[in-house]
Amino acid sequence: MKKYVAEPYRIKVIEPIKETTKEERIELLKIAGYNPFSLKSEDVYIDLLSDSGTGAMSQEQWSQIMLGDEAYAGSRSFYKLESVVKQITGYEYFIPAHQGRGAEHICLKPLVVHEGMYFISNTHFDTTRAHVELAGARALDCVISECYDLGLDYPFKGNVDLVKLEKLIQEKGAKNIAGIIMTITNNSAGGQPVSYENILKASQIAKKHQIKFIIDGARYAENAYFIKQREPGFENHSIREIAYQTFQLADIFLMSAKKDGLVNIGGIVAIKDDKSLYRKCQARVVPYEGFPTYGGMTGRDMEAMAQGLLEGLDERYLRHRTDQIRYLGEMLKEAGIPIQYPVGGHAVFVDCGSIAPHIPYDQFPALSVANALYIEGGVRGVEVGSLLLGRDPDTKRNLQSPVEFLRLTIPRRLYTYEHLKAVGEALIRVFQNREQLKGYKFVYESPILRHFTSTYKPIDR
Ligand SMILES: *Cc1c(COP(=O)(O)O)cnc(C)c1O
């Protein structure tokens, strides 16, 4: 048996990628203010910044694009997409949005009905946290402690800590909890899966306290694949069945379709049966996203998404995708590089706090490794640590993340194992010279979601 399965597709269209020299990259990074987000993508050899909207579409998706109905209202493409979303979720109401944060903007605010409210999540994704705060609420995370025991072999490190969840509800008062958000897979906690049992138990807690239960399901198909692989009792279920059962536990499904929707743009708000909430969201989609039958998407985008959602649930595709991530993870682990293990669904998370213990959290060790990796191999990864976490909204102090991760995010159907090998080799070289890594300080600090647009400079030691 092969250790890693080969691609379940062949290549029909190619996109050439440029290679730069190390000297050029040193200069390019300086021009970018040492922020990998500010690099031009053509100056990147292998781009592992994000798996969001960066994947390759299939021949079926490209052919559906010609069927797009661009009518302002009542587009045929909307009804096709609506039908797919309803089939997958079993929910009654669907509103399209231009991407995940658009869906959050539409749906989170109506849940915040008075001052001093909280959302509790296994871990809020960064845009989710931002929309919680913009809606006037506060975001509380309570992932299980196993998550941050990085080397511990535990199958569902994305789980919510159920005891802590109950305690937080008691402490803050159930009437002050605007919603419980289950992020599947748990992106900011390492793309780690959440077990069906954990989602079930959390949903029972929500029900008991009459709190809305929300699935932030950008990677719900990858999560269902892990449930099938790792959770006893699901071996013989299809991915589609597992996903469907998961949705039955929640009231609301928010999705960035740029992940498991296998499209370059798109988002979903789906509501199980709460018509009053649906009406509130519908009233918000019009001014912020667009008429409710397009919600910021074109007809052709909705066609590609209707097809992409179905392809994203294909088990052969999911096996190859997760194998690619496992391949890179195992290569790094064998070289002694500390990573979160076992790897999750969309990325390898490298523990930069251990690689560069000489860099304090507020000088951003993972940014330092990300920049060194770009210089070494033209590879772009992203910091997921204290830089991303930002400042306490009340005290304005830099928050310290429990782990300083460099995320190497694998786009869907885009790169081959050989590309990932080049990534691994470059990171191994950075690791071998790790005592030379430098911390960073701000030149400009952006006030919200600061990691996207801030600029930095290295601190000379
Ligand atoms: C990507 C993502 C979002 C935000 O979606 P965008 O499409 O980037 O706006 C929200 N939640 C999770 C878990 C995500 O991964």
The ligand as a MOL file (V3000), in Angstrom:
LIG
                    3D

  0  0  0     0  0            999 V3000
M  V30 BEGIN CTAB
M  V30 COUNTS 15 15 0 0 0
M  V30 BEGIN ATOM
M  V30 1 C -11.9000 31.7430 6.3140 0
M  V30 2 C -12.7310 31.6460 7.5000 0
M  V30 3 C -13.6940 32.6180 7.8150 0
M  V30 4 C -13.8430 33.8930 7.0350 0
M  V30 5 O -14.1130 33.6830 5.7180 0
M  V30 6 P -13.6280 34.6250 4.5190 0
M  V30 7 O -14.1790 33.9610 3.3330 0
M  V30 8 O -12.1550 34.6890 4.5580 0
M  V30 9 O -14.2400 35.9800 4.7580 0
M  V30 10 C -14.4840 32.3950 8.9150 0
M  V30 11 N -14.3350 31.3080 9.6870 0
M  V30 12 C -13.4220 30.3600 9.4200 0
M  V30 13 C -13.3060 29.1660 10.2970 0
M  V30 14 C -12.5890 30.5020 8.3310 0
M  V30 15 O -11.6610 29.5630 8.0850 0
M  V30 END ATOM
M  V30 BEGIN BOND
M  V30 1 1 1 2
M  V30 2 1 2 3
M  V30 3 2 2 14
M  V30 4 1 3 4
M  V30 5 2 3 10
M  V30 6 1 4 5
M  V30 7 1 5 6
M  V30 8 2 6 7
M  V30 9 1 6 8
M  V30 10 1 6 9
M  V30 11 1 10 11
M  V30 12 2 11 12
M  V30 13 1 12 13
M  V30 14 1 12 14
M  V30 15 1 14 15
M  V30 END BOND
M  V30 END CTAB
M  END
